[in-house]
Amino acid sequence: MIYKNAEIYNIVDMIQHKEDGFLLSRIPQNVRLSLNELAQTMAFNGCGVEIRFVLKGEYAKVILTREKIEHAPYFGIVEIFFGSFQAAQIDNPIYLADKPVEITIRKPDNLENLITLYEKEKLLYHPEIIRILLPYDAPTRIIDINGDLEPPPKINEKSILFYGSSITHGGNAISNSNTYAGKLSELLNMQLINLGFAGSAHMEQEMADYIASRQDWDIAVLEMGINVFGKWDIDKYKERVDNFVSRIAEKKKDKWIFCIDMFKSAADYFDHEKANQFRTALKEIINRKQLPKLVYLSGYDLLKTSRELSSDLVHPSQYGMDQIAKRLHISIINIIKAHK
């Protein structure tokens, strides 16, 4: 989506705020309103959301503020990147709270050197593309964007789409670029489309149909289970997962779709029997479909030890996020190579 000559990446709808500026939705309004109540709010959270532009003049100014929501920290972290290069410490990160913050962006002094490395190492993003990564854990409201700038050129690289719980959303990662989804997309040299929904990934058919309708992803990672583990019995889980996966996979048989059950959590230590039921159910559903590019992956194997969990014993620690990304990267690369 283009707004004031900037691309608002991973956003498809902008909703006028009653006070000032716009809330940013990662899904269309009609899809958002069809989801469970919490998911309707989580659609505004900034996981995978970036403001991108090419600076033509001396500087640009971006004014942002943070919405207050329950169970989110008072402040969020905004990250600045020049293409694939994280900005230096003097410019990055920026802390965003519930008062408008004006961010001034200038080109780096060593832009020519960055461009040389971009070309030599075939990096994903050109250093002239300024990328402002928004906090993943709460809605960010755009108040204004000013300056002599233009939208970035189209990036003709592949994209990876994620759907899942707060873990996919980013829960307990330091920042947007440090989620397992963000790190995996970087390892694969692919653009990130993050449709994580903290506490509310209920696998509605409207969401499945929306994911299936999108033409901009090459690989999908679907994480399913933890948000309904304490709410649904195994029969309801089976029915919902089967319908959700089928609606996507049947329309996207040419795309790789990796289905992940619950990452290791407190459930595996204190409610092991039900956790095993959920995992077995998803594995059997995926295998029964016999689609060559529809793959089951065990979340138990992607997050191996309690050391990789935060103290809530549900969300990965930052170390855990790193390990999930590394293990997923190895699994995806090996599976795709074996298929060839």
FENJOKA-V560216 format. One record per residue. N is the residue number from 0. RES is the residue in three letters. BURIAL is b if it has 16 or more other C-alpha atoms within 10 Angstrom, else e. Layout:
{{N RES BURIAL} {N RES BURIAL}}
//
This chain:
{{0 MET e} {1 ILE b} {2 TYR e} {3 LYS e} {4 ASN b} {5 ALA b} {6 GLU b} {7 ILE b} {8 TYR b} {9 ASN b} {10 ILE b} {11 VAL e} {12 ASP b} {13 MET b} {14 ILE e} {15 GLN e} {16 HIS e} {17 LYS e} {18 GLU e} {19 ASP e} {20 GLY b} {21 PHE b} {22 LEU b} {23 LEU b} {24 SER b} {25 ARG b} {26 ILE b} {27 PRO e} {28 GLN e} {29 ASN e} {30 VAL b} {31 ARG b} {32 LEU e} {33 SER e} {34 LEU b} {35 ASN e} {36 GLU e} {37 LEU e} {38 ALA b} {39 GLN b} {40 THR b} {41 MET b} {42 ALA b} {43 PHE b} {44 ASN b} {45 GLY b} {46 CYS b} {47 GLY b} {48 VAL b} {49 GLU b} {50 ILE b} {51 ARG b} {52 PHE b} {53 VAL b} {54 LEU b} {55 LYS e} {56 GLY e} {57 GLU e} {58 TYR e} {59 ALA b} {60 LYS b} {61 VAL b} {62 ILE b} {63 LEU b} {64 THR b} {65 ARG b} {66 GLU b} {67 LYS e} {68 ILE e} {69 GLU e} {70 HIS e} {71 ALA e} {72 PRO e} {73 TYR e} {74 PHE b} {75 GLY b} {76 ILE b} {77 VAL b} {78 GLU b} {79 ILE b} {80 PHE b} {81 PHE b} {82 GLY b} {83 SER b} {84 PHE b} {85 GLN b} {86 ALA b} {87 ALA e} {88 GLN e} {89 ILE e} {90 ASP e} {91 ASN e} {92 PRO b} {93 ILE b} {94 TYR e} {95 LEU b} {96 ALA b} {97 ASP e} {98 LYS e} {99 PRO b} {100 VAL b} {101 GLU e} {102 ILE b} {103 THR e} {104 ILE b} {105 ARG e} {106 LYS b} {107 PRO e} {108 ASP e} {109 ASN e} {110 LEU e} {111 GLU e} {112 ASN e} {113 LEU b} {114 ILE b} {115 THR e} {116 LEU e} {117 TYR b} {118 GLU e} {119 LYS e} {120 GLU e} {121 LYS e} {122 LEU b} {123 LEU b} {124 TYR b} {125 HIS b} {126 PRO b} {127 GLU b} {128 ILE b} {129 ILE b} {130 ARG b} {131 ILE b} {132 LEU b} {133 LEU b} {134 PRO b} {135 TYR b} {136 ASP b} {137 ALA b} {138 PRO b} {139 THR b} {140 ARG b} {141 ILE b} {142 ILE b} {143 ASP b} {144 ILE b} {145 ASN e} {146 GLY b} {147 ASP b} {148 LEU b} {149 GLU b} {150 PRO b} {151 PRO b} {152 PRO e} {153 LYS e} {154 ILE e} {155 ASN e} {156 GLU e} {157 LYS e} {158 SER b} {159 ILE b} {160 LEU b} {161 PHE b} {162 TYR b} {163 GLY b} {164 SER b} {165 SER b} {166 ILE b} {167 THR b} {168 HIS b} {169 GLY b} {170 GLY b} {171 ASN b} {172 ALA b} {173 ILE b} {174 SER b} {175 ASN b} {176 SER b} {177 ASN b} {178 THR b} {179 TYR b} {180 ALA b} {181 GLY b} {182 LYS b} {183 LEU b} {184 SER b} {185 GLU b} {186 LEU e} {187 LEU b} {188 ASN b} {189 MET b} {190 GLN b} {191 LEU b} {192 ILE b} {193 ASN b} {194 LEU b} {195 GLY b} {196 PHE b} {197 ALA b} {198 GLY b} {199 SER b} {200 ALA b} {201 HIS b} {202 MET b} {203 GLU b} {204 GLN b} {205 GLU b} {206 MET b} {207 ALA b} {208 ASP b} {209 TYR e} {210 ILE b} {211 ALA b} {212 SER e} {213 ARG e} {214 GLN e} {215 ASP e} {216 TRP b} {217 ASP b} {218 ILE b} {219 ALA b} {220 VAL b} {221 LEU b} {222 GLU b} {223 MET b} {224 GLY b} {225 ILE b} {226 ASN b} {227 VAL b} {228 PHE b} {229 GLY e} {230 LYS e} {231 TRP e} {232 ASP e} {233 ILE e} {234 ASP e} {235 LYS e} {236 TYR b} {237 LYS b} {238 GLU e} {239 ARG e} {240 VAL b} {241 ASP b} {242 ASN e} {243 PHE b} {244 VAL b} {245 SER b} {246 ARG b} {247 ILE b} {248 ALA b} {249 GLU e} {250 LYS e} {251 LYS b} {252 LYS e} {253 ASP e} {254 LYS b} {255 TRP b} {256 ILE b} {257 PHE b} {258 CYS b} {259 ILE b} {260 ASP b} {261 MET b} {262 PHE b} {263 LYS b} {264 SER b} {265 ALA b} {266 ALA b} {267 ASP b} {268 TYR e} {269 PHE e} {270 ASP e} {271 HIS e} {272 GLU e} {273 LYS b} {274 ALA b} {275 ASN e} {276 GLN e} {277 PHE b} {278 ARG b} {279 THR e} {280 ALA b} {281 LEU b} {282 LYS b} {283 GLU e} {284 ILE b} {285 ILE b} {286 ASN e} {287 ARG e} {288 LYS e} {289 GLN e} {290 LEU e} {291 PRO e} {292 LYS b} {293 LEU b} {294 VAL b} {295 TYR b} {296 LEU b} {297 SER b} {298 GLY b} {299 TYR b} {300 ASP e} {301 LEU b} {302 LEU b} {303 LYS b} {304 THR e} {305 SER b} {306 ARG e} {307 GLU b} {308 LEU b} {309 SER b} {310 SER e} {311 ASP e} {312 LEU b} {313 VAL b} {314 HIS b} {315 PRO b} {316 SER b} {317 GLN b} {318 TYR e} {319 GLY b} {320 MET b} {321 ASP b} {322 GLN b} {323 ILE b} {324 ALA b} {325 LYS b} {326 ARG e} {327 LEU b} {328 HIS b} {329 ILE e} {330 SER e} {331 ILE b} {332 ILE e} {333 ASN e} {334 ILE e} {335 ILE e} {336 LYS e} {337 ALA e} {338 HIS e} {339 LYS e}}
//
